[in-house]
């Protein structure tokens, strides 16, 4: 991970539960439809950039660098809201997605590989 200090609000930074590499999973969701678009990873600096620029910034684990979604592809993510989950070990970023969210060109990263699963049914309530 980069050694540069982050300008992330210290009260937010103190709450985050990071993995061994200093990363927190960031779920990206279309703000108006609820469609889950992708999963990325943020460290403190990526979260700070996301909160202060209105564009999603992630840490690329493979390239070992920051990347702003859509910077090269044009498939941008415009931030609408950002929230931590109850344990502060995951981030939910609601965005207005322009174009494909997945690097394969699909709208979401979950379009192509749907697994067979038994669908559960909630028990009927007795009256």
C-alpha positions, 0 to 999 in steps of 0.5 A: 500500500502507499505510504502517503498519509491520508486527509481522511477525517480522523473520526471516520478513519478511527472507525474503519476496520481494514484488512491486513493490506489496509483495505475495506471492500466498497460495494457500488450500487446504482443510486436510483434502481438499487442495482449492484454494480461492482465491488472494489477496494478502498484505503483511507486515501481512496475513500477521502478522494471519493468523499471529496471529488464526487467520483469513485476512487479505488485502490487497484490490488493488481496494479498497486495504484489508485484509479478513478472509475471511468478515467480511461474507459469513460464509464464513470461513477458519479457519487450520490451517497457513501455509507459505512455498514454497522461494523465499519468493515464495508462501504456502500457507495451509491452512484450514477453509473455512466456506461458499463461498471464491469471491466468486461463491458457488462453493465454490472460485474454480476451479469455473466456468471449466475450460479444455480441455487435453490430459491428459499421461501420465507415461512408463511405467517400464522394468523 
